[in-house]
Amino acid sequence: MEITEGYAPYGAYRTWYRITGDLASGKPPLIVAHGGPGCTHDYVDSFKDLAATRRAVIHYDQVGNGKSTHLPEKGGDFWTVDFFKAELHNLIDHLGIRDAYCLLGQSWGGMLSAEFSVDRPAGLKALVIANSPAAMKTWISEANRLREALPADVQATLLKHELAGTTDSAEYAKATDVFNERHVCRIVPMPPEVKRTFDAIGEDPTVYHTMNGPNEFHVIGTMKDWSIVGRLSTIDVPTLLISGHYDEATQACVQPYADEIADVRWRIFEQSSHMPHVEERAACMAEVGAFLDGKAP
């Protein structure tokens, strides 16, 4: 399989990308937007499997992360939805695929993809929103509900460190792992590509801590009040929703996408949490591949 890597200049910065397959294959290529905010492409690497359907798959690291330009000195006024939307537009134009492309966003990547798609961008043929909330207030309330089902000692440890401002402690991280193993990735130990992303966040948590917070359920960053509810009806391309039965992006989190987007279908993977593309890889790829072949051949 042909693999091409490169950088797209984005103002004074650089966006790293990788293309698996041939952009000239005839099918609109699939762009994969990773989550976080502040993750890397590694944990969504499995979507490269779709290149076997003769559809090129484009992964990229958003600026601030992975192999793209890092800017640890930047604050909350810099890391915005509009900044990442503009970066995605820039990548599309750099690759010369403005006429036809598909977009898949996972978690924060799905939120970004929804924000991108409500503008009805030129060339977008199909959209996949995977494991994404439509409003952070719902995400937070649902995360707290899931958190209340954790063992009492784990809950006590989390609360103790949050009140003390010591969320960077090893004890807090260990308690956080209990939540992650239930609702983020149920494969234990986590697969190498997922670990690479978690390690990368640890090495440079600038974007994640600024926009989200210290973990998936203690959301105190600039995105804490974000919502796209009430704006989704302008999305005018076929859309596939993906979530997991044990997902931290619960059905309540995802429901507004199903309610507001006109041409939409929703697949819940019964053995998965937040990463069906890892936890039920073959079934997830089959679902996404069939959807794209049906809607953007």
VENBEL-V775433 format. One record per backbone hydrogen bond with DSSP energy under -1.0 kcal/mol. CO is the residue of the C=O (numbers start at 1). NH is the residue of the N-H. Records with the same first field share a line. If there is no record, write none. Layout:
CO = NH ; NH
This chain:
2 = 21
4 = 19
6 = 17
8 = 15
10 = 13
13 = 10
14 = 69
15 = 8
16 = 61
17 = 6
18 = 59
19 = 4
20 = 57
22 = 25
29 = 102
30 = 58
31 = 104
33 = 106
35 = 39
41 = 44
42 = 45
44 = 47
45 = 48
46 = 49
47 = 50
48 = 51
49 = 52
50 = 53
51 = 54
56 = 30
57 = 20
58 = 32
59 = 18
62 = 65
65 = 68
69 = 64
71 = 74
75 = 78 ; 79
78 = 80
80 = 84
81 = 85
82 = 86
83 = 87
84 = 88
85 = 89
86 = 90
87 = 91
88 = 92
89 = 93
90 = 94
91 = 95
92 = 97
97 = 100
101 = 125
102 = 31
103 = 128
104 = 33
105 = 130
106 = 109
107 = 110 ; 111
108 = 112
109 = 113
110 = 114
111 = 115
112 = 116
113 = 117
114 = 118
117 = 120
121 = 124
123 = 101
126 = 103
127 = 240
128 = 105
129 = 242
130 = 107
134 = 228
135 = 139
136 = 140
137 = 141
138 = 142
139 = 143
140 = 144
141 = 145
142 = 146
143 = 147
144 = 148
146 = 149
147 = 150
151 = 155
152 = 156
153 = 157
154 = 158
155 = 159
156 = 160
157 = 161
158 = 162
159 = 163
160 = 164
161 = 165 ; 166
166 = 169
169 = 173
170 = 174
171 = 175
172 = 176
173 = 177
176 = 180
177 = 181
179 = 182 ; 183
180 = 184 ; 185
183 = 248
191 = 195
192 = 196
193 = 197
194 = 198
195 = 199
196 = 200
197 = 201
198 = 202
199 = 203
200 = 204
205 = 209
206 = 210
207 = 211
208 = 212 ; 213
210 = 222
211 = 223
212 = 220 ; 221
221 = 224
223 = 226
226 = 136
228 = 231
232 = 235
238 = 127
239 = 265
240 = 129
241 = 267
242 = 131
243 = 269
244 = 247
248 = 250
250 = 254
251 = 255
253 = 134
254 = 257 ; 258
255 = 259
256 = 260
257 = 261
262 = 264
263 = 239
265 = 241
267 = 243
269 = 245 ; 272
272 = 246
275 = 278 ; 279
276 = 280
280 = 284
281 = 285
282 = 286
283 = 287
284 = 288
285 = 289
286 = 290
287 = 291
288 = 292
289 = 293
290 = 294
291 = 295
292 = 296
